[in-house]
Amino acid sequence: MAKPEDQITTNFFGINPKTYEVESISLTRGGALSRVGDGSKYWNAKVPDAAAAKQEIAHRLGLVEIVEASVQSTGEQQLRKIMEDLETKAEIMKQENSE
């Protein structure tokens, strides 16, 4: 069983401007910010709150259009909408930068 501080409270989604992929990052109750990539990449940082988490994600990972989604208050339909919107923005960014 996971410790209370390891419980995920917030997920962040953002666009990687180099790959135009939507990436997700999780924030735990204990302030750990982490991302598991392709199975070989693992990134972890400690942050005091969600605002600091967004700054860390933008600074460290270079993601743009970062959206925050609380695990408790964000439903499955809302998550789908967030992902669809980000994927649409990523596609537009990709087309604009390939011209």
N, C-alpha and C positions, 0 to 999 in steps of 0.2 A: 504494500500500500504506500502511495506517495505521501511524503510529508506535507503538511499544510503550506509551507513556504514554497513548495515545488508546484503547487496548483496553478494552472494557467488562468489568468484573469482577463487578459486582453490580447487580441491578435492585431497585428498591423499588416497592411498590405500596401505594396508600393511597386512602382515600375522601375526596372533596371534600365537606365537610358543607354547602356551599351548593347544589351541583348534584346531589349524591348519585351522582356518577360515579366510577368507579375510574380513577385516573390512575397513570401509570408514570414513573419517574425513573431515570436510569442514572448509575452511578458508574464512572469510568475508573481505570485503574491509576495515572495521574498525579494523581488526586484531584479531577478535574473532575466536577461534578454538573450534569446538564442534563436538560431536558425540552423536547420539541417538542410544542406544543399543536395548534392548528387550522391550522397552516401559517404563521400570522403572529406567533405568540407564541414567544419563545425565552428561556429563563431559564438562567443558568449561574452556578455558584459553585465555589470551590475549598475542599475540606475535607481534613483529614489522614487520616480513617478512616471506616469504616462507621457507628460510633456517632455521630460528629459529623455525618455525612450525615443520619441519621435526625432529629437535633435540628434541622438546617437545614431539612429538608423540612417538619417540623411547624411551625417558627417562620415561615419565609418563605412557604410555600405554604398553610399551615393544614390540611394533610391529617391525617386521623385513621386509626386502625387500620392503621398502617404495618407492612408485612411486607417482610422482606429476603430476597432470593433470589440466591444465588451462581450466576453463569453456569456455572461448572464443575461444581458438585455438584447443581444443581437440574434434574431432568428435565422433559420436556414434560408428563408426566402430573401431576407435582407443581405445575407452573405453572398448569395447568388447574384443579386443586383450589384453589390460592390465589385465582385469579380468581373461581371459583364462590363460594367462601366470602365474599370481599369483596363481590361483587355481591349476595349474599343479605343480608349485614349492611347494605349500602347501602339495599336495598329496605325492610328493617325500620326503619332510621332515617327514611327518607322517610315511611313510614306513621305512625310515632310522632309525627313533627313536623307532620303534616298534620291530626291530630285536634284 
